Amino acid sequence: MKKSSFTFFVPFFVVLLVLPFIGSEYSNDWVIKTVIYAIFALSLELLVGTTGLVCFGQAAFFGVGAYVAVLASAQFPNPSLWMLLSACIAASAILALVVGALSLRTQGVYFIMVTLAFAQMVYYIIHDTPLGGGTDGIYLNSKPKLFLDYGLDNPMIFYYFAVASLLTVLIFLGVMLRSRFGHALVGIRINEHRMRATGYDTYFYKLAVFVISGAIAGLAGFLFAIKDGFVNPELLSWHQSGAVLIMIILGGLGYLRGAVIGAFAFALLEEFFRSEAIFGAFSKHWHLGLGLAIIFCVALLPKGLVSLPSYWQTRLTGRWGGVANKDPHSGANS
């Protein structure tokens, strides 16, 4: 792990571990929700920031993971955590395999539109059929047990389970991006034609990373369903795909910590502009304030919030701190 990543993640996880003992019920709930979205953002970062595949249908895998958690729990009065989790991840991965096998035969804007089309198809299947309860959504029957009598219905246990899931995903992605497979993904991002010329089956690599990305999004969907105990079709809407894309752009493409920073920054901005105590009646138009803030951040920091330390170093010393001087898609950045 690079020094910059270590400097960020160590205090970050220390704060997450201590927060339940000093925070309120509301703040803990907000952190859990944002941690889940950070996992969701990491799934898309793997596609966009590492491999250069701009997917606009990531919400489909997120939503399917959430719906499978609810539907499967209804079949068992005391569902096993690992069985339920495996089912959610597998369902999202299988969907990603089908979508990826077809959409990866296109490139550029056509790939973006095909992934969006597949996501909308899944959305309307859930929205317009009894399978997912229609527009009303469906409620979780029961939350799974972690071990013995300790289940995810306990807020403290679920909090640490979500944080542990985020840490596991980060470690997994960090190791993967430093492997031969991860470096091949970076090569595809930089010059796919050259990778083909050297003998790499780029279609296989892109399909494999697409499936891994879908599986991680399914994990995030599972956690979201367990947290709220309720799912509805909006989880699969294109708005969700757009929001998570904004998160990784806001944080900084090409860095795992950028996806985490972007998720928390997006959630903080949303919370800030929705505050009636600060904005009064204008809080009803929080989307406008959020949009302007994001435009301002992206204009000021085109490489994302991850480049903020380098930006301030430049302003104070006149020397750039290094983020812009290296390829953010090197595969070794976290």
Protein Blocks (a to p, Z undefined) as FASTA:
>chain_A
ZZklmmmmmmmmmmmmmmmmmmcfklmmmmmmmmmmmmmmmmmmmmmmmnopacfklmmm
mmmmmmmmmmmmmmpmbacfklmmmmmmmmmmmmmmmmmmmmmmpghjllmmmmmmmmmm
mmmmmmmpmklopjnopadfbdcdfbhjbcfklmklmmmmmmmmmmmmmmmmmmmmmmmk
lmmmmmmmmommlmmmnopafklmmmmmmmmmmmmmmmmmmmmmmmnopacfklmmmklm
mmmmmmmmmnoghiaklmmmmmmmmmmmmmmmmpmklnommlmmmmmmmmmmmmmmmmmm
mnojklmmmmmmmmmnopafhlmmpcfknopaZZ
